[in-house]
Structures are given as structure tokens and as C-alpha cells.
Amino acid sequence: MSGTAFRSGVERSYPLAHAGPDARPCESLLNSVAAVLVGYGYPRLATAEDWAALESALVAFLYHSKEQ
């Protein structure tokens, strides 16, 4: 992250309200995110556990949990 502070008073866009199943976080999106990470020098995702962790992190960023 850069050294810039978050602007106060600006409404956040994320996380989104969780309104049920959403087809957008698909395998293609995960592949794209993984490719960007590799492009920035991060290691390739090598195991099913790596892919599951990436998917979990992405969903956690995108959506409020159902419990909230």
C-alpha cells in the first residue's frame, strides 16, 4: 500500500452486501487475479489449497459475510 491515508467521509464500495449466490467470482476471475499476482512477481498457485485460499480471500474482500 502507498503512504496515502484513506479519505474520511467517502463511502466505501466494498464489501458488497451478500444477496445470495453470485456467478461473478468464477474460475476465470480467479485465473485472472492469479495471473496478475504472478505478473507482479508472486509465486504461481501450485495446489488446490492455494486456489481455495485465493478464492476465500477474494470473496472475503468482495462481500460482507452472511452473519453480519
PLY file of the C-alpha trace (Angstrom):
ply
format ascii 1.0
element vertex 68
property float x
property float y
property float z
element edge 67
property int vertex1
property int vertex2
end_header
0.00 0.00 0.00
1.10 3.55 -0.52
1.61 6.01 2.27
-1.62 7.87 1.47
-4.26 7.90 4.14
-7.81 6.78 3.49
-10.08 9.71 2.79
-12.60 10.17 5.56
-16.19 10.84 4.67
-16.03 8.80 1.46
-18.41 5.86 1.32
-16.69 2.55 0.63
-17.64 0.50 -2.40
-16.55 -2.81 -0.84
-17.50 -5.13 0.69
-20.77 -5.60 -1.14
-23.95 -6.74 0.51
-24.26 -10.51 0.25
-27.52 -11.09 -1.57
-27.13 -14.78 -2.28
-25.37 -16.76 -4.97
-23.28 -14.73 -7.39
-21.76 -16.22 -10.54
-19.16 -13.45 -10.94
-16.45 -14.92 -8.65
-15.81 -17.76 -11.09
-12.76 -19.75 -12.13
-11.98 -17.23 -14.86
-11.84 -14.36 -12.33
-9.56 -16.41 -10.06
-7.29 -17.21 -13.01
-7.10 -13.51 -13.87
-6.25 -12.48 -10.30
-3.64 -15.26 -10.08
-2.08 -14.08 -13.37
-1.84 -10.51 -12.08
-0.14 -11.74 -8.89
2.38 -13.77 -10.92
2.96 -10.74 -13.14
3.97 -8.79 -10.04
6.46 -11.46 -9.04
4.40 -13.54 -6.62
4.71 -17.33 -6.93
2.28 -19.30 -9.07
-0.57 -21.01 -7.28
0.59 -24.61 -7.13
-2.00 -26.56 -5.15
-5.74 -26.85 -4.75
-5.25 -25.35 -1.30
-3.61 -22.26 -2.86
-6.59 -21.79 -5.18
-9.07 -22.28 -2.33
-7.23 -19.71 -0.20
-7.24 -17.18 -3.07
-10.96 -17.72 -3.62
-11.67 -17.30 0.11
-9.63 -14.10 0.30
-11.32 -12.66 -2.78
-14.82 -13.48 -1.53
-13.97 -12.04 1.91
-12.88 -8.78 0.24
-15.88 -8.60 -2.09
-18.75 -9.48 0.25
-19.97 -8.94 3.78
-20.26 -12.28 5.50
-23.77 -13.72 5.75
-23.59 -13.42 9.54
-23.24 -9.63 9.51
0 1
1 2
2 3
3 4
4 5
5 6
6 7
7 8
8 9
9 10
10 11
11 12
12 13
13 14
14 15
15 16
16 17
17 18
18 19
19 20
20 21
21 22
22 23
23 24
24 25
25 26
26 27
27 28
28 29
29 30
30 31
31 32
32 33
33 34
34 35
35 36
36 37
37 38
38 39
39 40
40 41
41 42
42 43
43 44
44 45
45 46
46 47
47 48
48 49
49 50
50 51
51 52
52 53
53 54
54 55
55 56
56 57
57 58
58 59
59 60
60 61
61 62
62 63
63 64
64 65
65 66
66 67
